[in-house]
Amino acid sequence: MSGPNEIRSVESETPEIAAARARLRRRRSIAIAIGLALFALTFYALTIIKMGPALFDRTL
């Protein structure tokens, strides 16, 4: 174990690694956004389906 007074070496991140991490972060963000959009559309569609065709027959 390292003591409290021991200095740890800090590894600097290369530009290639930083770019790779940024790409992965962007891909993950896009995947989450797509998943959230599909989730919302599913609830929207299920709500319309549960209301049934009578929803469009009523007078406004």
C-alpha distances in whole Angstrom, upper triangle without the diagonal:
4,7,10,12,10,12,12,15,17,19,23,25,28,31,32,28,29,33,32,30,33,35,33,33,37,37,35,37,40,40,39,42,44,43,44,47,48,47,49,52,52,52,55,57,57,58,61,61,61,64,66,69,71,69,71,74,74,76,74
4,7,8,6,9,9,12,15,17,21,23,26,29,30,27,28,32,31,29,32,34,32,32,36,37,35,37,40,40,39,42,44,43,44,47,48,47,50,52,52,53,55,57,57,58,61,62,62,65,67,70,71,69,71,75,74,76,74
4,5,5,9,10,14,16,19,22,25,28,32,33,30,30,34,33,31,34,37,35,34,38,39,37,39,42,42,41,44,46,45,46,49,50,49,51,54,54,55,57,59,59,60,63,64,64,66,69,72,73,71,73,76,76,77,75
4,6,8,10,14,16,19,22,24,28,31,32,30,29,33,33,31,33,36,34,33,37,39,37,38,41,41,40,43,45,44,45,48,49,48,50,53,53,53,56,58,58,59,62,63,63,65,67,70,72,69,71,75,74,76,73
4,6,9,13,15,19,21,24,28,31,32,30,30,34,34,32,34,37,36,35,38,40,38,39,43,43,42,45,47,47,47,50,52,51,52,55,56,56,58,61,61,62,64,66,66,68,70,73,74,72,74,77,77,78,76
4,6,10,13,16,19,22,25,28,30,27,28,31,31,29,32,35,34,33,37,38,37,38,41,42,41,43,46,45,46,49,50,50,51,54,55,55,58,60,60,61,64,65,65,67,69,72,74,71,73,77,76,78,75
4,7,9,13,15,19,22,25,27,24,24,28,28,27,29,32,31,31,34,36,35,36,39,39,39,41,44,44,44,47,49,48,50,53,53,54,56,58,58,59,62,63,64,66,68,71,72,70,71,75,75,76,74
4,6,9,13,16,19,22,23,21,21,25,25,23,26,29,28,27,31,32,31,32,36,36,36,38,41,40,41,44,45,45,47,50,50,51,53,55,55,57,59,60,61,63,65,68,69,67,69,72,72,73,71
4,6,9,13,15,19,20,18,19,22,23,21,24,27,26,26,29,31,30,31,34,35,35,37,40,40,40,43,45,45,46,49,50,51,53,55,55,57,59,60,61,63,65,68,69,67,68,72,72,73,71
4,6,9,13,16,17,15,15,19,19,18,20,23,23,22,26,27,27,28,31,32,32,34,36,37,37,40,42,42,43,46,47,48,50,51,52,53,56,57,58,60,62,64,66,63,65,69,69,70,68
4,6,9,13,14,12,13,16,16,15,18,21,20,21,24,25,25,26,29,30,30,32,35,35,36,38,40,40,42,44,45,46,48,50,51,52,55,56,57,59,61,63,65,62,64,67,68,69,67
4,6,10,12,10,10,14,15,14,16,19,19,19,22,24,24,25,28,29,29,31,33,34,35,37,39,40,41,43,44,46,47,49,50,52,54,55,56,58,60,62,64,61,62,66,66,67,65
4,7,8,6,6,10,11,10,12,15,15,16,18,20,21,22,24,25,26,28,30,31,32,34,36,37,38,40,41,43,44,46,47,49,50,52,53,55,57,59,61,58,59,63,63,65,62
4,5,5,6,9,10,11,12,14,16,17,18,20,21,23,24,26,27,29,30,32,33,35,36,37,39,41,42,44,45,47,48,50,51,52,54,56,57,59,62,59,60,64,64,65,63
4,5,5,6,8,10,10,12,14,15,16,18,20,21,22,24,26,27,28,30,31,33,35,36,37,39,40,42,43,45,46,48,49,51,52,54,55,57,60,57,57,61,62,63,61
4,5,5,6,9,10,11,12,14,15,17,18,20,21,23,24,26,27,29,30,32,33,35,36,37,39,41,42,43,45,47,48,49,51,53,54,56,58,56,56,60,61,62,60
4,5,5,6,9,10,11,12,14,15,16,18,20,21,22,24,26,27,28,30,32,33,35,36,37,39,41,42,43,45,47,48,49,51,53,55,57,54,55,59,60,61,59
4,5,5,6,9,10,10,12,14,15,16,18,20,21,22,24,26,27,28,30,31,33,35,36,38,39,40,42,43,45,46,48,50,51,53,55,53,54,57,58,59,57
4,5,5,6,9,10,10,12,14,15,16,18,20,21,23,24,26,27,29,30,32,33,35,36,37,39,41,42,43,45,46,48,50,51,54,51,52,55,56,57,55
4,5,5,6,9,10,11,12,14,15,17,18,20,21,23,24,26,27,29,30,32,33,35,36,37,39,41,42,43,45,47,48,50,53,50,51,55,55,57,55
4,5,5,6,9,10,10,12,14,15,16,18,20,21,22,24,26,27,29,30,31,33,35,36,37,39,41,42,43,45,47,49,51,49,49,53,54,55,53
4,5,5,6,9,10,10,12,14,15,16,18,20,21,22,24,26,27,28,30,32,33,34,36,38,39,40,42,44,45,47,49,47,47,51,52,53,51
4,5,5,6,9,10,11,12,14,15,17,18,20,21,23,24,26,27,28,31,32,33,35,36,38,39,40,42,44,45,48,45,46,50,50,52,50
4,5,5,6,9,10,10,12,14,15,16,18,20,21,22,24,26,27,29,30,31,33,35,36,37,39,41,42,44,47,44,45,49,50,51,49
4,5,5,6,9,10,11,12,14,15,16,18,20,21,23,24,26,27,29,30,32,33,35,36,37,39,41,43,45,43,44,47,48,49,47
4,5,5,6,9,10,11,12,14,15,16,18,20,21,22,24,26,27,28,30,32,33,34,36,38,39,41,43,41,41,45,46,47,45
4,5,5,6,9,10,11,12,14,15,17,18,20,21,22,25,26,27,28,30,32,33,34,36,38,39,42,39,40,44,45,46,45
4,5,5,6,9,10,10,12,14,15,16,18,20,21,23,24,26,27,29,30,31,33,35,36,39,41,38,39,43,44,46,44
4,5,5,6,9,10,11,12,14,15,17,18,20,21,23,24,26,27,29,30,32,33,35,37,39,36,37,41,42,43,41
4,5,5,6,9,10,11,12,14,15,16,18,20,21,22,24,26,27,28,30,32,33,35,37,35,35,39,40,41,40
4,5,5,6,9,10,11,12,14,15,16,19,20,21,22,24,26,27,28,30,32,34,36,34,35,39,39,41,40
4,5,5,6,9,10,10,12,14,15,17,18,20,21,23,24,26,27,29,31,33,35,32,34,37,38,40,38
4,5,5,6,9,10,11,12,14,16,16,18,20,21,23,24,26,27,29,31,33,30,31,35,36,37,35
4,5,5,6,9,10,10,12,14,15,16,18,20,21,22,24,26,27,29,31,29,30,33,34,36,35
4,5,5,6,9,10,10,13,14,15,16,18,20,21,22,25,26,28,31,28,30,33,34,36,35
4,5,5,6,9,10,11,12,14,15,17,19,20,21,23,25,27,29,26,28,32,32,34,32
4,5,5,6,9,10,10,12,14,15,17,18,20,21,23,25,27,24,25,29,30,31,30
4,5,5,6,9,10,10,12,14,15,16,18,20,21,23,26,23,25,28,29,31,30
4,6,5,6,9,10,11,12,15,15,16,19,20,23,25,23,24,28,28,31,30
4,5,5,6,9,10,11,13,14,15,17,19,21,23,20,22,25,26,28,26
4,5,5,6,8,10,11,12,14,15,17,19,21,18,20,23,24,26,25
4,5,5,6,8,10,10,12,14,15,18,20,18,20,23,24,27,26
4,5,5,6,9,10,10,12,14,17,19,17,19,22,22,25,24
4,6,5,6,9,10,11,13,15,17,14,16,19,20,22,21
4,5,5,6,9,10,11,13,15,13,15,18,19,22,22
4,5,5,6,9,10,13,15,13,16,19,20,22,22
4,5,5,6,9,12,13,11,14,16,17,20,19
4,6,5,7,9,10,8,10,13,14,17,17
4,5,5,8,10,10,12,14,16,19,20
4,5,9,10,10,13,15,16,19,20
4,7,7,6,9,11,12,15,16
4,5,6,8,10,12,15,17
4,5,6,7,10,13,15
4,5,5,7,10,13
4,6,6,9,11
4,6,8,10
4,7,9
4,7
4
